[in-house]
Amino acid sequence: MDDKVIELSGLTKRYGEFTAVSELDLSIRRGEIFGLLGPNGAGKTTTILMMLGLAEPSGGRATVCGIDATRNPIEVKRRVGYMPDDIGFYEDRTGLDNLMYTAMLNRISEAEARRRALELLDRVGLGAAADKKTGAYSRGMRQRLGLADVLIKQPEIVILDEPTLGIDPEGVRELLALIRELSRDEGLTVLLSSHHLHQVQQICDRVGLFVGGKLIASGDLAALSQLLDGQSAYAVELDVAGWSDRLAEDIRGLERVTAVSLQEPDALDAAHRAEGIVTVRINGSDDIAAELAASVVGSGASLLGLRPLRYGLDEIYHRYFEGGDPIGELH
């Protein structure tokens, strides 16, 4: 059974001579949280609008839950909950009233609408504010209400466009935790668009790097790190006393080792230099920490430190964007 609930194939959007989205290929699996990461103006919102059938592609195709979004946008909207970056509510009505109105627009009976609305308000931490007019809600409260609003029709997919915009740091932390909790508990597929690196890194299972209308890479952090680091998925730093050329050759001979490099002496602290301790970086095609430790100890040298290394999303993001060449999708 195919678990891909969103499939974009050659998706393109042009406005005259300007190409907002260029030949986008992307698949998102059921139940995952996918982060579409890129600077403002990269084409993220345009992509979302084409997925919802709110903008017609200039080329290619967007399929959501097996439905062509251009040919049958109404059916897509029944399956998808969408929260734009600035969601609007009737400010002279309460949070409960707004949710019930959305529910009844989706042909949910009044009794069921009230039940779902009260349950969701509690779930997003707004139970005590259910009867408060939304005009008095803070930005963070409005975003929480927005989550409840997209969930009230029980969608299969939730699309959140810059959901943390304008929220204070503690509110961001709480909102991201809530999104992850809802995704896991309800089995929801979540597409989250953002230009905030650390927020995407905290919550997403996979990330797509988007710039200039092009998806230049996508995958989980390990896959992106592997591609960035010349096909070396893993890197380890060792602090060793008694390092020798013989030990270096033994490590280079290990099956999954791809590179061995000594850190420059000037980069080491004075204590390390005085005690003859060297720091060695070793890259490999797989997790090689156990074999490295055994090689060092077996040679008679002293292993004083072992640190697995991995690129953070911020470094991956900036390194890719320096080049800007499309790379493709990793699974």
C-alpha angles and dihedrals in degrees: 000000000000110000095191108117097173121042123175117186122186088332110183135172124188129182104197106299093347119093110206095176123019124203095315117194115186139147125196121195128224114271098012129120108229121191120210101202126189145113123281110285094027093121100259097128092043089055091051092049091053090049089054094046090245093118125036116233120238087216143351129033141275117205119187120184087347092305125120102239094207097049098039110022094154092061090048091052089054090058099039133065113206127195113187122207091262109032118194128220135177096265096199090058129072127256089253092051092051093051093047090050091053091047093051091048084059090054096254114150118252094247093049091043091056092046093050094042094053091045093050094045088056091045094054094043098256100107092114091049097048093111096040118106111252091229086074094049119113120236090260092050091050091053090050089049088049090057090051089047094056092043098050093084089050097239126194092222131034120201116196118189110202092328095178098050111137097003123128118249096260091048089051091052092050094045093050091049089050093051092051092046093050092047093051097042096044098034090237125167108228127197109191122189117201146144092209110103101197094047093054091046091054098054115019129094091201134012134209117204109217126189135155092001092304132107100226097181141350136186141090120306093265092053094046091047090050093053092045093050098054098268093311103129095181134042129182132188118211128195106207134179111202098028113174141179088249092056090047090054092047091053093046087055094059111113099239100037114111103174141009122194134171118225112243112264091234089061093058122088119252094254092056092049093048093051095045094246117154129197115220128190115210125188124200144173091239141013102302101166096113094049091048093051091049092050094051095046092043091055092058094250122127119249106212100167141010121187124178109218129208132169115251119229091254092060092043090050096050095042092052093045092052088063100029095193117143110252107174142231125316124201 
